[in-house]
Amino acid sequence: MVMSAPGTASVSSHALSRSAASPVFLDLRHSYATLLVSDGVPINDVAKVMGHEQTSTTLDRYTDSTRDRDRKVLASFAAFSLPPTEQ
């Protein structure tokens, strides 16, 4: 039980412990989705596991760019060559 000054709302210890645990759960959820995407799990499968109707929600909220993925993108871009143009 949390004591409060007269005239202010009190908060139960249950509510405090529940709100304190929420950031941990959300961090784990975020990390889990990021690891799934990094491991190459198709985004539609990740969205389904996360309970999202749209894959854009999963991509926008629960995935981060990783250094390895950034390197792969840069390597792909560097390896890409355009055919010579005819003049």
C-alpha positions in Angstrom: 0.0 0.0 0.0 1.3 3.5 -0.9 0.6 6.3 1.5 -0.6 9.6 0.1 -1.2 13.1 1.4 -4.8 14.0 2.2 -6.7 15.1 -1.0 -4.4 13.2 -3.4 -5.0 9.9 -5.1 -3.3 6.8 -3.7 -1.8 4.1 -5.9 -1.9 0.5 -4.9 1.3 -1.5 -4.7 -0.1 -3.9 -7.3 -0.5 -1.0 -9.8 3.0 0.1 -9.2 4.5 -3.3 -9.6 2.5 -3.8 -12.8 3.6 -0.5 -14.3 7.2 -1.1 -13.3 7.2 -4.5 -15.2 5.7 -3.1 -18.4 8.9 -1.5 -19.7 10.7 -4.8 -19.3 8.0 -6.7 -21.2 8.0 -4.1 -24.0 11.8 -4.2 -24.3 11.7 -8.0 -24.6 8.9 -7.8 -27.2 10.9 -5.2 -29.2 14.1 -7.3 -29.0 12.3 -10.5 -29.9 10.7 -9.0 -33.0 14.0 -7.4 -34.0 15.9 -10.7 -33.7 13.3 -12.5 -35.7 13.6 -10.1 -38.6 17.4 -10.1 -38.3 17.4 -13.9 -38.5 15.4 -13.7 -41.8 12.0 -14.7 -40.6 9.5 -13.3 -43.1 7.9 -10.1 -41.9 4.4 -11.4 -42.3 5.2 -14.3 -40.0 6.7 -11.9 -37.4 3.6 -9.7 -37.7 1.4 -12.7 -37.0 3.4 -13.7 -34.0 3.3 -10.2 -32.7 -0.5 -9.9 -33.2 -0.3 -7.2 -35.8 -2.9 -7.0 -38.6 -0.5 -5.1 -40.9 3.2 -5.8 -41.5 3.9 -2.0 -41.5 3.1 -1.9 -37.8 5.7 -4.5 -37.1 8.3 -2.8 -39.3 7.5 0.7 -37.9 7.4 -0.2 -34.2 9.3 -3.3 -33.4 12.3 -3.5 -35.6 15.5 -1.7 -35.6 18.3 -1.4 -38.1 21.3 -3.5 -37.1 24.9 -3.0 -38.0 25.0 -6.3 -39.9 21.9 -5.4 -41.9 23.3 -2.0 -42.6 26.6 -3.5 -43.9 24.6 -5.9 -46.1 22.7 -3.0 -47.6 25.8 -1.0 -48.3 27.6 -4.1 -49.8 24.6 -4.7 -52.1 24.6 -1.1 -53.1 28.3 -1.1 -53.8 28.1 -4.3 -55.8 25.2 -3.0 -57.9 26.3 -1.7 -61.3 24.4 -0.1 -64.0 24.9 -1.2 -67.6 26.9 1.2 -69.7 24.8 3.8 -71.4 24.9 4.0 -75.2 25.8 7.4 -76.6 
